[in-house]
Each structure stands twice: as C-alpha cells, then as structure tokens.
Amino acid sequence: MTHEATLKEGTKSVPDPKDQALTTFEEDITFVYGATRDLTLAVTLPILERRLRFTTSSGERRTIMANGLGDVILAGAYRFYRRDVERGTSQLSVLGGLKLPTGATNIGNSNLPQLTGAPGTRLSPSLQLGSGSLDGIVGLAGFHNMDRLSFYADVQGKLNTEGAQDFRAGHRVFYDLTADYVFLPERNLFLILELNGVVTGHAEQVGRTVPDSGGHLLFLSPGIQYLPIPNLILEGSVQIPIYRDLNGRQLAPDWSTVVGLRYLF
C-alpha cells in the first residue's frame, strides 16, 4: 500500500487547495519457475485499487476510485557468473522482461469534473489501471553472501512506449541495495535493510512534454523475513522516503508498506 498526500514542487512542499490524497493498494500474485540451473522465469499479476480523495470548491470531500487487474509483467533472470568460496558465494545475473497492456485504460468517474474543472469523466493515465502500452525491462543484478550477512544490488531500466490517450509515461531507472542479516538462525528470522531509488523522465502526451511529471525518489526500507516452515516465507517492510525531488507540481509518496507470503514448491 502506498499513500501520497504531499504536494511537491521540486524538493519543496507546497499548499494544495484541493487537499488531495492518493492511496494505492496493490496485490501482486507472482509465479516463479526455475527453467534451468541458471534461468528463472516469472509472471506477475497485479490487482490494483486506487483511491483519490479531494476537497471540492464547496468544501465537500469526494472520492475517485478505480480497481481491477493491472498490467501483467513477464520477467526473466539469467545467471551468467557464479563463484563459490568456503564461506560465501558471489553471483551476477542479467534481467529482462515485458510489461503487457492488460489493465483497463478507459475508466471514468463522475466526480472527476469537480477535481479538474473540465467536463470529461475519463480518468487521467496516472489513475488508470493500465497504460495501454507494451514496455520493455532490462537490468543487471548482483548477489554476495558471507556467513550470516548477504548483499544484493540491482539496476533496472524500463523503456515505455506510447499507450492510451496518446500518453507515454517517462522512462524509468530503478536501483536497489539490500543487506540481509540472519538474526536468529535457529528460528529462521532475518532482518533486512534496503535502499530503493527510482529516477523517472518526463512523460509525453500527444507528442508534447508533460511538465508535471518525472523526478527522483529515494526510500529507506527496513524489513523482516520469517520462515515458519522450510517452504513458507513471510515478510514485511516499510518504505520511508528520504529524498523527493519532483518535476513541476506532483503528489509525492509519504510512506509505503509491503507484506508478502511466498511458498516454494
């Protein structure tokens, strides 16, 4: 779940006369398959719900909502390097994938004119469940562990194409650094600390740059992972923004929470 209720201009918070607050709930169902010793394939089905609350000129509080299946992601990772030593291992993998245009792109809401001041009721691309575009993903990931401490780092680029409403989302670069510590080996309890960043370029609509789009976000994400039985993994984390620099005026994320369950077949 992600909550955005701070209006930013660059790194500064600015007043929002409409007092907007956007909450996004996302449930990802991911199936992972080890095709070979070094090749892993995955498909992710996102179920989304977006709620945008705002105050009208008459002081009423209104809600705009969209929910359903988002854009499905097909992904793969190929490990091309592995070096094992007595007390640890190092690995490198190349990443790739596609985001498919499976989410709805024509959702409307009768409250929208109260927000925009325009007669149309079709939600903007940022509030739709899908983009209507076929996008590519490419990246590189590395892993190293020694005794009870593990490190993971990755960088991924997402190249977006034009989709619905003649809109192309800004290209994105994601980067992550994770430290994982086996806190209680006998209880399979792990402590996790992550640094998650994303740099987004300007979006384009009808061939023109959207000034209020793109920027740089950086999060600190402490978390925990627990294995109650060997094949079941329970995990949770909180994302805290430590740097928010957005182009133009945009709602910025205030916090995110992630809860996960994984079962290994």
Secondary structure, 3 states (H helix, E strand, C coil): CEEEEEEEEECEECCCCCCCEEEEEEEEEEEEEECCCCEEEEEEEEEEEEEEEEECCCCCEEEEEEEEECCCEEEEEEEEEEEEECCEEEEEEEEEEEECCCCCCCCECCCHHHHHCCCCCECCCCCCCCCCCCEEEEEEEEEEEECCEEEEEEEEEEECCCCHHHEECCCEEEEEEEEEEEEEHHHCEEEEEEEEEEEECCEEECCEEECCCCEEEEEEEEEEEEEEECCEEEEEEEEEEEEEEEEEEEEEEEEEEEEEEEECC
